[in-house]
Amino acid sequence: MHESQKAVNRITASELDASLRRGERIAVLDVRRREAWSADPARVPGALWVPIEEVPRRARDLPADTHLVVYCS
């Protein structure tokens, strides 16, 4: 794998919940667009909200020293 490529794994909401409860170092990134994010009161506690269209511009602000879980719905 090229150095700039990262492995992408899928996990379920239950697996994420279990990992967070175990205290694993995970940053959760909510990439829903503003309309979807505003319309849905459900949030993952502690998740960072960065609308998908802003991710390239804000990529440097994302944690680099932990696993990153990205979700959109």
VOBA-1610 file (N, C-alpha, C; in pm, whole numbers, padded with zeros to 5 digits, always signed):
BEGIN
Met+00085-00118+00000Met+00000+00000+00000Met+00089+00123+00000His+00055+00219-00083His+00130+00344-00091His+00117+00419+00041Glu+00220+00490+00078Glu+00222+00561+00206Glu+00105+00657+00222Ser+00059+00719+00114Ser-00050+00816+00125Ser-00187+00749+00133Gln-00194+00618+00110Gln-00322+00548+00119Gln-00339+00491+00259Lys-00462+00495+00305Lys-00493+00441+00437Lys-00596+00331+00420Ala-00590+00232+00506Ala-00688+00124+00503Ala-00823+00178+00549Val-00927+00133+00485Val-01063+00172+00521Val-01138+00048+00565Asn-01183+00049+00687Asn-01261-00062+00741Asn-01398-00011+00778Arg-01497-00096+00765Arg-01633-00059+00806Arg-01661-00122+00941Ile-01732-00046+01025Ile-01777-00100+01152Ile-01924-00064+01169Thr-01991-00140+01251Thr-02131-00112+01279Thr-02141-00011+01393Ala-02260+00044+01411Ala-02282+00136+01523Ala-02257+00066+01656Ser-02296-00060+01665Ser-02273-00138+01787Ser-02124-00156+01815Glu-02047-00181+01710Glu-01902-00197+01727Glu-01839-00065+01770Leu-01884+00045+01712Leu-01833+00177+01752Leu-01866+00203+01898Asp-01990+00177+01935Asp-02032+00198+02073Asp-01946+00117+02169Ala-01921-00008+02137Ala-01839-00094+02222Ala-01696-00041+02232Ser-01641+00004+02122Ser-01505+00059+02122Ser-01496+00184+02208Leu-01596+00271+02195Leu-01597+00393+02276Leu-01612+00361+02425Arg-01696+00264+02457Arg-01714+00224+02598Arg-01588+00164+02657Arg-01507+00098+02573Arg-01379+00042+02620Arg-01273+00150+02635Gly-01305+00270+02590Gly-01209+00380+02603Gly-01105+00384+02493Glu-01132+00316+02382Glu-01037+00319+02271Glu-01026+00461+02217Arg-00908+00494+02169Arg-00885+00628+02113Arg-00944+00634+01973Ile-01061+00693+01964Ile-01132+00704+01838Ile-01187+00846+01827Ala-01167+00907+01713Ala-01231+01036+01683Ala-01344+01006+01585Val-01462+01055+01617Val-01579+01033+01533Val-01605+01161+01455Leu-01615+01148+01323Leu-01635+01261+01235Leu-01771+01248+01167Asp-01858+01342+01194Asp-01992+01348+01135Asp-01982+01438+01012Val-02001+01382+00892Val-01983+01458+00769Val-02116+01491+00701Arg-02226+01485+00777Arg-02355+01519+00717Arg-02359+01667+00678Arg-02428+01694+00569Arg-02447+01833+00528Arg-02532+01905+00632Arg-02520+02036+00635Arg-02587+02118+00737Arg-02736+02086+00747Glu-02804+02072+00634Glu-02948+02046+00636Glu-02980+01915+00707Ala-02906+01811+00676Ala-02928+01680+00739Ala-02892+01684+00886Trp-02782+01750+00918Trp-02736+01757+01057Trp-02837+01835+01141Ser-02890+01946+01086Ser-02986+02028+01159Ser-03120+01957+01178Ala-03159+01877+01079Ala-03289+01811+01083Ala-03292+01690+01175Asp-03176+01634+01207Asp-03170+01511+01286Asp-03105+01541+01421Pro-03181+01534+01529Pro-03123+01565+01660Pro-03030+01457+01713Ala-03025+01341+01650Ala-02938+01232+01697Ala-02792+01269+01670Arg-02711+01257+01772Arg-02569+01288+01761Arg-02488+01181+01833Val-02369+01155+01785Val-02275+01071+01857Val-02203+01164+01955Pro-02214+01137+02085Pro-02148+01225+02183Pro-02000+01242+02152Gly-01957+01366+02148Gly-01816+01397+02124Gly-01775+01399+01978Ala-01868+01372+01887Ala-01834+01370+01745Ala-01800+01511+01696Leu-01708+01515+01602Leu-01673+01641+01536Leu-01764+01654+01415Trp-01827+01768+01397Trp-01912+01788+01281Trp-01838+01873+01179Val-01809+01813+01064Val-01746+01882+00953Val-01823+01841+00828Pro-01906+01930+00773Pro-01981+01893+00654Pro-01888+01840+00544Ile-01935+01742+00472Ile-01853+01672+00373Ile-01781+01767+00278Glu-01849+01874+00238Glu-01786+01966+00143Glu-01671+02045+00206Glu-01661+02046+00338Glu-01553+02117+00406Glu-01435+02027+00444Val-01451+01898+00430Val-01346+01805+00475Val-01211+01833+00408Pro-01204+01850+00275Pro-01072+01875+00216Pro-01003+01999+00272Arg-01081+02104+00294Arg-01025+02229+00345Arg-00983+02218+00490Arg-01052+02133+00566Arg-01026+02122+00710Arg-00951+01995+00750Ala-00902+01922+00653Ala-00835+01794+00681Ala-00719+01809+00779Arg-00646+01917+00772Arg-00533+01937+00864Arg-00577+01950+01008Asp-00703+01988+01030Asp-00754+02006+01166Asp-00799+01875+01229Leu-00806+01768+01149Leu-00855+01640+01200Leu-00744+01568+01276Pro-00781+01495+01380Pro-00679+01423+01458Pro-00604+01323+01372Ala-00473+01324+01382Ala-00390+01233+01303Ala-00335+01119+01387Asp-00350+01127+01519Asp-00288+01029+01607Asp-00387+00929+01665Thr-00500+00911+01598Thr-00603+00821+01648Thr-00682+00763+01530His-00758+00660+01557His-00846+00607+01454His-00956+00709+01428Leu-00995+00723+01304Leu-01099+00817+01266Leu-01217+00739+01210Val-01334+00756+01272Val-01457+00694+01224Val-01541+00804+01162Val-01577+00786+01036Val-01654+00885+00961Val-01793+00832+00938Tyr-01895+00916+00962Tyr-02031+00872+00931Tyr-02110+00987+00871Cys-02212+00948+00795Cys-02292+01050+00726Cys-02443+01032+00752Ser-02484+00929+00817Ser-02627+00916+00847Ser-02647+00818+00961
//
